[in-house]
Amino acid sequence: MVNEQEKNLTKMDLKSRTKEFALRCMKLCAALPSDWVGNHLKYQLFKSSTSVAANYRSACASQSRKSFLSKLGIVVEEADEAVFWIEFIMAAHLLTEQKCEPLLAEARELTAIFVASQKTTRKNDHLKMENRKF
């Protein structure tokens, strides 16, 4: 079982990691062309990546598990949206695969981490309810 100190360390690591992800996306956005397509993609990717970081911080400060799961759901959606926008940028050949691939891998990994966290939280909630019945 994970103790409270390890749990807090993981939260701090993920807070830093999601902020770094948003910063890296910002730099990728800056490399996009300044035409109508590039500007739209800049806005979308920047919005979704910063939302991952901001909403994860908010989830960590939640006052209830229900609130935590709600915020975590937003984090999952926004992380997956960032995956989409990076894939779209690559498919449109607006930036090189070499420039996008590491960030795409991070976006996919963050999505997987937060989906797993949702599942674990729901499973633990379900187990608590089952234990109360007995």
C-alpha positions as CSV (number, residue, x, y, z in Angstrom):
1,M,0.0,0.0,0.0
2,V,1.3,3.5,-0.8
3,N,1.9,5.6,2.2
4,E,1.0,9.3,2.5
5,Q,4.5,10.6,1.9
6,E,4.8,8.6,-1.3
7,K,1.4,9.7,-2.5
8,N,2.3,13.4,-1.9
9,L,5.6,12.9,-3.8
10,T,3.8,11.4,-6.7
11,K,1.4,14.3,-6.7
12,M,4.3,16.8,-6.7
13,D,6.0,14.8,-9.5
14,L,2.8,14.9,-11.6
15,K,2.2,18.6,-10.9
16,S,5.7,19.3,-12.2
17,R,5.4,16.9,-15.1
18,T,2.1,18.4,-16.3
19,K,3.5,21.9,-16.0
20,E,6.6,20.9,-18.0
21,F,4.3,19.3,-20.6
22,A,2.4,22.5,-21.0
23,L,5.6,24.5,-21.3
24,R,6.9,22.1,-24.0
25,C,3.6,22.4,-25.9
26,M,3.9,26.1,-25.7
27,K,7.3,25.9,-27.4
28,L,5.9,23.6,-30.0
29,C,3.1,26.0,-30.6
30,A,5.6,28.8,-31.1
31,A,7.2,26.8,-33.9
32,L,4.0,26.5,-35.9
33,P,3.4,28.8,-38.8
34,S,1.6,32.1,-38.2
35,D,-1.2,31.6,-40.7
36,W,-4.8,30.8,-40.0
37,V,-4.2,27.1,-39.7
38,G,-1.1,27.5,-37.5
39,N,-2.9,30.0,-35.3
40,H,-5.9,27.7,-34.8
41,L,-3.7,24.8,-33.9
42,K,-1.6,26.9,-31.5
43,Y,-4.7,28.0,-29.7
44,Q,-6.1,24.4,-29.4
45,L,-2.9,22.7,-28.3
46,F,-2.0,25.4,-25.9
47,K,-5.5,25.4,-24.4
48,S,-5.6,21.7,-23.9
49,S,-2.1,21.3,-22.6
50,T,-2.3,24.1,-20.0
51,S,-5.7,22.7,-19.0
52,V,-4.0,19.3,-18.2
53,A,-1.7,21.1,-15.8
54,A,-4.2,23.4,-14.2
55,N,-6.9,20.8,-13.8
56,Y,-4.5,18.3,-12.3
57,R,-3.5,20.9,-9.7
58,S,-7.2,21.5,-9.0
59,A,-7.8,17.8,-8.7
60,C,-5.1,17.5,-6.1
61,A,-6.8,20.2,-4.0
62,S,-10.2,18.6,-4.2
63,Q,-12.2,18.4,-1.0
64,S,-13.9,15.1,-1.9
65,R,-13.3,12.0,-4.0
66,K,-16.2,12.9,-6.2
67,S,-14.7,16.3,-7.0
68,F,-11.3,14.6,-7.5
69,L,-12.8,12.2,-10.0
70,S,-14.6,15.0,-11.8
71,K,-11.4,17.1,-12.2
72,L,-9.5,14.0,-13.2
73,G,-12.0,13.3,-15.9
74,I,-11.3,16.8,-17.3
75,V,-7.6,16.1,-17.2
76,V,-8.0,12.8,-19.1
77,E,-10.1,14.6,-21.8
78,E,-7.7,17.4,-22.2
79,A,-4.6,15.2,-22.3
80,D,-6.3,13.0,-25.0
81,E,-7.2,16.2,-26.9
82,A,-3.5,17.3,-26.8
83,V,-2.7,13.9,-28.3
84,F,-5.1,14.6,-31.1
85,W,-3.7,18.0,-31.9
86,I,-0.1,16.8,-31.9
87,E,-1.1,13.9,-34.2
88,F,-2.9,16.4,-36.4
89,I,0.1,18.7,-36.6
90,M,2.2,15.7,-37.6
91,A,-0.4,14.4,-40.2
92,A,-0.6,17.9,-41.7
93,H,3.3,17.9,-41.9
94,L,3.4,21.3,-40.2
95,L,6.3,20.3,-38.0
96,T,8.7,17.4,-38.3
97,E,8.0,14.0,-36.7
98,Q,11.3,14.4,-34.9
99,K,10.1,17.6,-33.2
100,C,6.6,16.2,-32.3
101,E,7.2,12.6,-31.4
102,P,8.7,13.1,-27.9
103,L,5.8,15.4,-26.9
104,L,3.3,13.0,-28.4
105,A,4.8,10.2,-26.4
106,E,4.5,12.3,-23.2
107,A,0.9,13.2,-24.0
108,R,0.0,9.6,-24.5
109,E,1.8,8.6,-21.3
110,L,0.1,11.3,-19.2
111,T,-3.3,10.2,-20.6
112,A,-2.6,6.6,-19.6
113,I,-1.5,7.6,-16.1
114,F,-4.6,9.7,-15.5
115,V,-6.9,7.0,-16.9
116,A,-5.2,4.5,-14.6
117,S,-5.7,6.9,-11.7
118,Q,-9.4,7.2,-12.5
119,K,-9.8,3.4,-12.6
120,T,-7.9,2.9,-9.3
121,T,-9.9,5.6,-7.5
122,R,-13.2,4.1,-8.7
123,K,-12.1,0.6,-7.8
124,N,-11.0,1.7,-4.3
125,D,-14.4,3.5,-3.9
126,H,-16.2,0.4,-4.9
127,L,-14.2,-1.7,-2.5
128,K,-15.0,0.7,0.4
129,M,-18.7,0.4,-0.4
130,E,-18.5,-3.4,-0.6
131,N,-16.7,-3.5,2.8
132,R,-19.4,-1.3,4.4
133,K,-22.0,-3.8,3.4
134,F,-20.5,-6.5,5.6
